Amino acid sequence: MVPQAEQSSNTAREDFSEYVAHLQLHMALQARNLVPPLGHKGDRREMLLQQTQEDFEKIVSRQRF
């Protein structure tokens, strides 16, 4: 049986980890809006940047601490 204090501590840690994960996702999404346009639609750098941001956002949103 897990002591009540330890169980409470684990719950608080999980809540904090979930908060941090949501904050990281929010910051990534905000950063995405701050990136200046790199040129015309077909710009290879822009496509690479968008793909990298999408991959990062997927990884962060799926992380479970």
C-alpha positions, 0 to 999 in steps of 0.5 A: 500500500502506498502511503498517502503523502507519497501518493499525493506527491506523485499526483502533484508531480504528474499535474506539474508535468502535464502543465509543463507539457501544455506550456511547451506546446503553447510556446511552440505554437506561439513561436510558430506565429513569430517566425517571419515569412521566408519568401514565396510559397514554394521556398524550400526553407519554408517547407523545411521549417514548417515540417520541423515545427509540425514534427516538434509539436507532435513530439511535445504533444505526445510526451508523457512525463 
